[in-house]
Amino acid sequence: MTTPAGDADLATIGRWLARRDPLVGRYDVLVLCGSAVLDCLDVVARAVHDGLAGSVLVTGGVGHSTPHLVEALRAHPSYADAATAGRPEAAVLAELLVGRLGVPAAAVTTEERSTNCGENAAFSLQVLARRPEVRRALLVQDPTMQRRTHASFDHHQRDAPRPVEVASHAPFVPVVEHDGVGPGGGGAPAWSRERFASLAVGEVRRLRDDADGYGPRGAGFLGHVDVPSDVLAAYARLRRDTPRR
């Protein structure tokens, strides 16, 4: 169990990971990355209905986090009957956007091969490269992965002849409450405190540009990411008591 001091550290890391850029103008495409955070569906549907985005690309195949999506759907009051067996995450989420949330089918396409965050970016950008009208994209992802997803898109189009302008909008900024971590305001928790702590510590470790991270001085999956000092301090305190992911 995390302590009250640990809860403050979780909140600090959660606020940073859940990147939310100012939304300016209209976006040619909204890229929804597959995850178990179903709040993303409402954010995407609202963006389309409000005219913020002209189309949606849902990205995600079958990966290590797919069982978490299936579990979240089974627990959801409206989506428990969604067909999931053997299906890519993108296919399941796209079907819900169209069939349950009223997003026009003609506005939705899918990328169903990717199995991790880096492939979400690489394969989505391959799809978008075939659509010359796409100049601006808005990314929506699990709040714990929003910052890394943005960094992955930047990394994979660093040498692109026509890079797409990318902005991020996590569906919510995580709030730490007594019964878990989630959107707050009475919304159902998306994670237990223990799972959120594990995810948060793992994400900061990956985003640090050192031998153990994903930056140029580590695995080379991302460009350099500046991690704020308060986030690093919170990470250092939490990692002593959190299993590594």
C-alpha positions as CSV (number, residue, x, y, z in Angstrom):
1,M,0.0,0.0,0.0
2,T,1.2,3.5,-0.7
3,T,1.4,6.1,2.1
4,P,-0.1,9.6,2.0
5,A,3.4,10.8,1.0
6,G,3.5,8.1,-1.7
7,D,0.1,9.3,-3.0
8,A,1.6,12.8,-3.5
9,D,4.4,11.3,-5.5
10,L,2.0,9.2,-7.6
11,A,0.0,12.4,-8.3
12,T,3.2,14.3,-9.3
13,I,4.2,11.6,-11.8
14,G,0.7,11.1,-13.0
15,R,0.2,14.7,-13.9
16,W,3.4,14.7,-15.9
17,L,2.8,11.5,-17.7
18,A,-0.7,12.5,-18.7
19,R,0.4,15.1,-21.3
20,R,-2.3,17.5,-22.3
21,D,-1.3,20.1,-24.9
22,P,-3.5,23.2,-25.6
23,L,-6.1,22.2,-28.2
24,V,-5.7,24.7,-31.0
25,G,-7.9,24.7,-34.1
26,R,-9.1,21.6,-35.9
27,Y,-7.1,18.3,-36.3
28,D,-7.1,16.3,-39.5
29,V,-7.0,13.0,-37.6
30,L,-7.3,11.8,-34.1
31,V,-5.1,8.8,-33.4
32,L,-6.5,6.6,-30.6
33,C,-4.0,4.1,-29.2
34,G,-5.4,0.9,-27.9
35,S,-5.4,0.6,-24.1
36,A,-7.6,-0.6,-21.2
37,V,-8.6,3.0,-20.3
38,L,-12.1,3.2,-21.8
39,D,-12.5,6.9,-21.0
40,C,-10.5,7.4,-24.2
41,L,-13.6,6.3,-26.2
42,D,-15.8,9.1,-24.8
43,V,-13.0,11.7,-25.4
44,V,-12.6,10.6,-29.1
45,A,-16.3,10.4,-29.8
46,R,-16.8,13.9,-28.3
47,A,-14.0,15.3,-30.4
48,V,-15.5,14.0,-33.6
49,H,-19.1,15.1,-32.7
50,D,-17.7,18.6,-31.7
51,G,-15.8,18.9,-35.0
52,L,-12.4,19.0,-33.3
53,A,-11.1,16.1,-35.5
54,G,-12.1,15.2,-39.0
55,S,-11.3,11.5,-38.8
56,V,-10.1,8.8,-36.4
57,L,-7.3,6.2,-36.8
58,V,-7.4,3.5,-34.1
59,T,-4.1,1.7,-33.6
60,G,-3.4,-1.5,-31.8
61,G,-3.1,-5.2,-32.5
62,V,-2.9,-8.0,-29.9
63,G,-0.2,-7.4,-27.3
64,H,0.7,-8.0,-23.7
65,S,-1.9,-5.4,-22.5
66,T,-4.8,-6.8,-24.6
67,P,-6.0,-8.9,-21.6
68,H,-6.4,-5.7,-19.6
69,L,-8.6,-4.2,-22.3
70,V,-10.7,-7.4,-22.3
71,E,-11.0,-7.3,-18.5
72,A,-12.0,-3.6,-18.6
73,L,-14.7,-4.2,-21.2
74,R,-16.1,-7.1,-19.2
75,A,-16.5,-4.8,-16.2
76,H,-18.0,-1.9,-18.1
77,P,-21.8,-1.5,-17.8
78,S,-22.3,-0.7,-21.5
79,Y,-19.5,-2.7,-23.2
80,A,-19.5,-6.0,-21.4
81,D,-21.0,-7.8,-24.5
82,A,-18.3,-6.5,-26.9
83,A,-16.8,-9.2,-29.0
84,T,-13.1,-9.6,-28.2
85,A,-12.0,-13.1,-28.7
86,G,-8.9,-13.2,-30.9
87,R,-9.6,-9.6,-32.2
88,P,-7.1,-6.7,-32.4
89,E,-7.6,-3.9,-29.9
90,A,-8.2,-1.4,-32.8
91,A,-11.0,-3.5,-34.3
92,V,-12.8,-3.8,-30.9
93,L,-12.4,-0.1,-30.1
94,A,-13.4,1.1,-33.6
95,E,-16.5,-1.1,-33.4
96,L,-17.5,0.6,-30.1
97,L,-16.9,4.1,-31.5
98,V,-19.2,3.4,-34.4
99,G,-21.8,1.1,-33.0
100,R,-22.2,2.5,-29.5
101,L,-21.0,6.1,-29.6
102,G,-22.2,7.3,-33.0
103,V,-19.0,8.0,-34.8
104,P,-19.5,7.8,-38.5
105,A,-18.0,4.5,-39.9
106,A,-16.6,6.4,-42.9
107,A,-14.5,8.6,-40.5
108,V,-12.8,5.6,-38.8
109,T,-9.9,3.5,-40.0
110,T,-7.7,1.0,-38.1
111,E,-4.1,-0.1,-37.8
112,E,-4.2,-3.6,-36.4
113,R,-0.6,-4.9,-36.5
114,S,1.1,-2.9,-33.7
115,T,1.9,-4.7,-30.4
116,N,3.6,-1.9,-28.4
117,C,3.9,1.9,-28.0
118,G,6.7,2.2,-30.6
119,E,4.8,0.2,-33.2
120,N,1.7,2.3,-32.5
121,A,3.7,5.3,-33.7
122,A,5.6,3.7,-36.5
123,F,2.7,1.9,-38.1
124,S,0.3,4.8,-37.6
125,L,2.7,7.1,-39.3
126,Q,3.0,4.7,-42.2
127,V,-0.8,4.9,-42.6
128,L,-0.9,8.7,-42.3
129,A,2.0,9.0,-44.9
130,R,-0.5,7.7,-47.5
131,R,-2.9,10.5,-46.6
132,P,-1.4,13.8,-47.9
133,E,-4.3,15.8,-46.5
134,V,-3.2,14.9,-42.9
135,R,-1.1,17.8,-41.5
136,R,-2.2,17.8,-37.9
137,A,-2.8,14.9,-35.6
138,L,-4.1,14.6,-32.1
139,L,-3.0,11.6,-30.0
140,V,-5.2,10.1,-27.3
141,Q,-3.8,7.3,-25.1
142,D,-3.8,5.8,-21.6
143,P,-2.7,8.7,-19.3
144,T,0.2,6.7,-18.0
145,M,1.5,6.3,-21.6
146,Q,0.5,9.6,-23.2
147,R,4.0,11.2,-22.8
148,R,5.9,8.2,-24.1
149,T,3.4,7.8,-27.0
150,H,4.0,11.4,-28.0
151,A,7.8,10.9,-27.8
152,S,7.5,7.8,-29.9
153,F,5.6,9.7,-32.7
154,D,8.3,12.4,-32.6
155,H,11.1,9.9,-32.8
156,H,9.6,7.9,-35.7
157,Q,9.1,10.9,-37.9
158,R,12.4,12.6,-37.1
159,D,13.5,12.1,-40.7
160,A,10.1,12.2,-42.4
161,P,10.0,14.4,-45.6
162,R,6.6,15.7,-44.5
163,P,6.3,15.4,-40.7
164,V,2.8,15.6,-39.1
165,E,2.3,18.2,-36.4
166,V,1.4,16.2,-33.3
167,A,-0.4,17.2,-30.2
168,S,-1.4,15.1,-27.2
169,H,-4.6,15.0,-25.1
170,A,-4.8,12.4,-22.3
171,P,-8.4,11.5,-21.5
172,F,-7.9,12.6,-17.9
173,V,-5.2,13.6,-15.4
174,P,-5.0,10.7,-12.8
175,V,-6.4,11.5,-9.4
176,V,-5.2,9.4,-6.4
177,E,-8.2,8.5,-4.2
178,H,-8.7,6.1,-1.3
179,D,-10.1,3.4,-3.6
180,G,-7.7,3.7,-6.5
181,V,-6.5,6.0,-9.2
182,G,-8.7,7.4,-12.0
183,P,-10.4,10.4,-13.4
184,G,-11.7,11.6,-10.0
185,G,-15.0,13.3,-9.6
186,G,-16.9,10.1,-8.8
187,G,-15.6,8.3,-11.8
188,A,-14.6,4.6,-11.4
189,P,-10.9,4.0,-10.7
190,A,-8.8,2.9,-13.7
191,W,-6.1,1.3,-11.6
192,S,-5.5,0.1,-8.0
193,R,-2.9,2.3,-6.3
194,E,-0.4,-0.5,-6.4
195,R,-0.8,-1.1,-10.2
196,F,-0.7,2.6,-10.9
197,A,2.5,2.9,-8.9
198,S,4.1,0.1,-10.9
199,L,3.0,1.7,-14.2
200,A,4.2,5.1,-13.1
201,V,7.6,4.0,-12.0
202,G,8.1,1.9,-15.1
203,E,7.2,4.8,-17.4
204,V,9.6,7.3,-15.7
205,R,12.4,4.6,-16.0
206,R,11.7,4.3,-19.7
207,L,11.6,8.0,-20.3
208,R,14.9,8.7,-18.5
209,D,17.7,9.2,-20.9
210,D,20.2,6.8,-19.3
211,A,21.5,3.3,-19.8
212,D,18.3,1.8,-18.4
213,G,15.9,4.0,-20.4
214,Y,14.6,4.2,-23.9
215,G,16.4,7.4,-24.9
216,P,19.6,7.9,-27.0
217,R,21.8,6.8,-24.1
218,G,19.8,3.6,-23.6
219,A,17.7,1.5,-26.0
220,G,17.4,4.3,-28.6
221,F,13.7,3.9,-29.0
222,L,13.0,7.6,-28.2
223,G,14.7,10.9,-28.5
224,H,15.8,12.7,-25.4
225,V,13.0,13.6,-23.0
226,D,13.5,16.1,-20.2
227,V,12.2,14.7,-17.0
228,P,11.4,17.5,-14.4
229,S,13.3,17.4,-11.1
230,D,10.1,17.0,-9.1
231,V,9.2,13.9,-11.1
232,L,12.6,12.5,-10.7
233,A,12.5,13.0,-7.0
234,A,9.0,11.4,-6.7
235,Y,10.3,8.5,-8.9
236,A,13.3,8.0,-6.6
237,R,11.1,7.7,-3.5
238,L,8.6,5.4,-5.1
239,R,10.9,3.0,-6.9
240,R,12.4,1.7,-3.6
241,D,9.0,0.1,-2.7
242,T,7.6,-0.6,-6.2
243,P,8.2,-3.8,-8.2
244,R,9.9,-3.2,-11.5
245,R,7.9,-3.5,-14.7
